[in-house]
Amino acid sequence: MEKHIYVIGSMSMDLVVATDIVPGKGETVLGNSFFNAPGGKGANQAVAAARLGHHVHMVGRIGNDDFGEYIFQNLKNNGVNAEYVKPTEGKSGTAHITLNDNDNSIIVVPSANNEVTPEYVKHVLESTNVGDIVLLQQEIPAETVEAVVKYCYDHELISILNPAPYREVSDEVIEKATYLTPNETESEKMFKGEVDQALERYPDKLIVTLGELGAVYHDGVQQVEIKGFKREVKDTTGAGDTFNGALAVGLQRDYELPKALTFANLAASHSVTGMGAQGGMPTLEDLQDDIEV
């Protein structure tokens, strides 16, 4: 039976401003441009996966507002199954993004995403099959992440926890997640600076992403570095989400871990060439010349 991908996570509207100067306290500066686009780490990862794979389901909540309708239609337009996306009576989540010097800073207001509760996702999990892939992030309640990882562990589902934005993750969740994909900053916080020791302690589980340098994991014998792909950068927003969505697709295609990570790095490198979290996310056709897919 073919694996399905279930992305359980956040959806929001991204409000993006580009500036040459990041304002200090009490300071007003002029920006260069503004645009808004659908985002949220969950929705981003679902769109990234759907552009590269198939049978991708988004599980989450949107507000009963114009942003929510826009987010919902964008999922459908990108081939994501949105039957598990339901509105609340409140507002949709928003992410307020400042672009400066090829980097970004973000303030997230969760709103409807706080309603992605264990009770809400329970009926979805019960419809999954052994071997399906569940992709999670941390813009939804911590108790939901914990409940989902435990369910996946008990029911032979493949779980990928992208611990972003960073908050403390319990030892039980670390042990029971199939894969963990922190970036360098998140891994330093998660393992209190002892990242090399953690990589060795969690072989074929802990994958530390390194931006354009690629990713690193431990295969049980030694550390393995998976090279990155350098591109001209327009906007790094969504690169990590593209990596995680593509990793899920690689596993859906039954790639061995090194190939799945190379596939994810390649997809992430394409994502920085467009504006907005989803603007540069590639299709499978975009990757044909660079990797056997």
Disulfide bonds with the S-S distance in Angstrom:
none
